[in-house]
């Protein structure tokens, strides 16, 4: 389990794009390039939080915010740090940020084959709202759509 002695969570900036790219290239079949990471950080609606240890960035969450909604783009954790509760911690950080910004709901897409992510989202109160057929270009897999109302907003 992640503890405050182990790691810190902070908002990511454009200076962290290289570290985000390094995790992207290890975690995803079609990673963002470093240039795409930089372009995302340049967008006002783009936000990201990362978990750092002395060795560097371990994990991150990226999302866009528009009006009263967040759309989670990615939660990525380096393989050697999975099963430590880091993804859950980042998801809860996103929910806390949403409350501060008076966001009403959070949406996301997840591969139908990503059972650990599906379990995490459902355990954190996300509800399946639909399917986007053939959403992922690398495999043609469907995406499950999830939504969660943010309480206290």
Secondary structure per residue as TSV (DSSP state, phi and psi in degrees):
chain	resnum	aa	ss	phi	psi
A	1	X	-	360.0	142.9
A	2	X	-	-74.5	131.5
A	3	X	-	-124.6	161.3
A	4	X	T	-63.7	-25.4
A	5	X	T	-71.2	-27.8
A	6	X	T	-80.4	-37.7
A	7	X	-	-155.6	162.5
A	8	X	E	-121.7	150.6
A	9	X	E	-112.3	130.6
A	10	X	E	-147.1	160.5
A	11	X	E	-66.5	136.2
A	12	X	-	-87.8	152.3
A	13	X	-	-125.9	177.2
A	14	X	G	-57.7	-28.3
A	15	X	G	-65.6	-17.4
A	16	X	G	-93.3	1.6
A	17	X	H	-57.8	-40.1
A	18	X	H	-62.3	-40.4
A	19	X	H	-68.9	-38.5
A	20	X	H	-62.7	-44.7
A	21	X	H	-59.9	-41.0
A	22	X	H	-60.2	-40.5
A	23	X	H	-71.3	-42.9
A	24	X	H	-52.0	-47.1
A	25	X	H	-68.5	-21.5
A	26	X	H	-91.1	-23.8
A	27	X	H	-104.9	-19.9
A	28	X	-	-126.4	145.0
A	29	X	T	-66.8	-32.9
A	30	X	T	-125.1	76.1
A	31	X	-	-71.9	154.3
A	32	X	-	-63.4	148.2
A	33	X	-	-79.9	167.1
A	34	X	H	-61.0	-35.5
A	35	X	H	-65.0	-41.9
A	36	X	H	-64.3	-38.8
A	37	X	H	-59.9	-46.7
A	38	X	H	-61.6	-42.1
A	39	X	H	-62.1	-40.1
A	40	X	H	-63.3	-46.1
A	41	X	H	-61.8	-25.1
A	42	X	T	-76.3	-14.3
A	43	X	S	-84.7	131.5
A	44	X	T	-60.1	-34.8
A	45	X	T	-81.3	-4.7
A	46	X	E	-89.4	130.4
A	47	X	E	-131.8	150.6
A	48	X	E	-150.2	144.3
A	49	X	E	-126.5	143.6
A	50	X	E	-128.5	156.2
A	51	X	E	-107.2	122.7
A	52	X	E	-116.2	145.5
A	53	X	E	-124.5	179.1
A	54	X	T	-58.3	-25.0
A	55	X	T	-81.5	-10.2
A	56	X	E	124.3	-158.7
A	57	X	E	-73.9	126.3
A	58	X	E	-99.7	-32.2
A	59	X	E	-163.9	161.1
A	60	X	E	-153.3	161.8
A	61	X	E	-127.2	136.3
A	62	X	E	-122.7	144.9
A	63	X	E	-157.8	158.1
A	64	X	E	-106.1	148.3
A	65	X	E	-124.9	132.0
A	66	X	E	-133.7	130.3
A	67	X	T	44.9	-99.0
A	68	X	T	-121.9	29.0
A	69	X	E	-138.8	144.7
A	70	X	E	-104.7	143.5
A	71	X	E	-120.1	113.5
A	72	X	E	-74.4	126.6
A	73	X	E	-90.8	-52.4
A	74	X	E	-148.2	145.8
A	75	X	E	-124.8	118.7
A	76	X	E	-128.2	134.6
A	77	X	E	-128.7	130.7
A	78	X	-	-53.5	138.3
A	79	X	G	-52.0	-38.7
A	80	X	G	-72.5	-7.5
A	81	X	G	-114.1	9.0
A	82	X	T	-72.0	162.5
A	83	X	T	67.5	24.6
A	84	X	S	-113.1	5.3
A	85	X	S	82.2	10.2
A	86	X	H	-68.5	-43.0
A	87	X	H	-61.2	-43.5
A	88	X	H	-61.7	-42.8
A	89	X	H	-60.7	-43.8
A	90	X	H	-66.0	-38.6
A	91	X	H	-64.3	-41.4
A	92	X	H	-67.8	-35.3
A	93	X	H	-60.9	-41.4
A	94	X	H	-62.9	-41.9
A	95	X	H	-63.5	-40.7
A	96	X	H	-64.0	-42.4
A	97	X	H	-63.3	-40.5
A	98	X	H	-60.1	-43.4
A	99	X	H	-61.3	-44.5
A	100	X	H	-59.6	-34.3
A	101	X	T	-93.6	7.7
A	102	X	T	58.8	35.0
A	103	X	-	-72.7	138.3
A	104	X	-	-87.8	-35.5
A	105	X	E	-152.0	160.5
A	106	X	E	-126.9	132.2
A	107	X	E	-121.5	159.9
A	108	X	E	-163.9	163.7
A	109	X	E	-117.6	148.1
A	110	X	E	-143.5	144.0
A	111	X	E	-61.7	141.8
A	112	X	T	-64.3	-20.8
A	113	X	T	-91.8	0.0
A	114	X	-	-94.1	73.3
A	115	X	H	-58.2	-42.1
A	116	X	H	-60.6	-41.7
A	117	X	H	-67.3	-42.4
A	118	X	H	-58.7	-45.6
A	119	X	H	-61.3	-43.3
A	120	X	H	-59.8	-50.4
A	121	X	H	-62.8	-44.6
A	122	X	H	-65.7	-37.5
A	123	X	H	-68.9	-20.7
A	124	X	T	-100.0	18.4
A	125	X	T	88.9	9.1
A	126	X	-	-80.4	142.5
A	127	X	E	-117.0	133.9
A	128	X	E	-68.2	128.1
A	129	X	E	-115.7	-6.2
A	130	X	E	167.0	-172.2
A	131	X	E	-134.0	137.1
A	132	X	E	-108.8	104.0
A	133	X	T	-63.0	140.4
A	134	X	T	51.6	39.8
A	135	X	-	-72.6	-37.9
A	136	X	-	-88.7	117.0
A	137	X	T	-68.5	-24.0
A	138	X	T	-73.5	-30.5
A	139	X	T	-126.2	-14.9
A	140	X	-	76.7	9.8
A	141	X	-	-64.1	152.6
A	142	X	-	-75.2	156.4
A	143	X	E	-111.8	133.9
A	144	X	E	-86.9	134.1
A	145	X	E	-97.1	133.0
A	146	X	E	-127.2	151.3
A	147	X	E	-141.7	149.2
A	148	X	E	-143.6	128.9
A	149	X	E	-71.8	144.9
A	150	X	-	-100.7	116.1
A	151	X	T	-74.9	154.3
A	152	X	T	81.6	7.2
A	153	X	-	-108.5	360.0
